[in-house]
Every structure is written in structure tokens, then in C-alpha cells.
Amino acid sequence: VLFDAVALLPGDKGIQKLARHSPVRDFISDAFAHCKFIGYNTAAEPLLESAGLAESKDDGCIEIDIIEDSCARFIERCRDLRYWPREDAVNKV
């Protein structure tokens, strides 16, 4: 295991180019498939869409904004190491 969670916090500049980059899509979809917690900001929506996850976001996908509580909520959720309820949905594909 190289990482336990992913935080997608890009800025708006260059996000469309990044979303078209296949290793980025693979990294995000692999994190989802391995039940990792995924934190993301509004600017990361194109990344989630390009990885095919826009409609698949679950409680293991936590929106992080500038409000301090959202960062604390993400960190708190990461203590579980994985979002195991996702496992059944991912294995059905």
C-alpha cells in the first residue's frame, strides 16, 4: 500500500488537460476500486467525471472546501483506512 487516502485539490487552471491525462484517470479510479477515501474540492469534479466516478460518489468520497470542518471530517473518516461498503459495489462490475 502506497497511500491510504487521496485528496484531489486542484485549482481551476489546467484542470481539463489534467482530466484528459490517462494516468490521472487510472489513479483516481484505482483509488475508488480499492475503497480508498477520496477527498475532493469543486475544481476536482472534472477529474472525478473523467475517471467515471461522477455518478458513483458515495460516503467514502468527501467534499473538502475551505470550511475547516470539512477537512477535519475527511481526516476523521480516513481513520477507518478504507470505505468498505464500496467493496460490494465495485466487485459487481
Summary of the structure (lengths in Angstrom):
residues: 93
radius of gyration: 12.7
end to end distance: 22.8
largest distance: 35.9
contacts: 254
relative contact order: 0.20
helix: 46%
strand: 12%
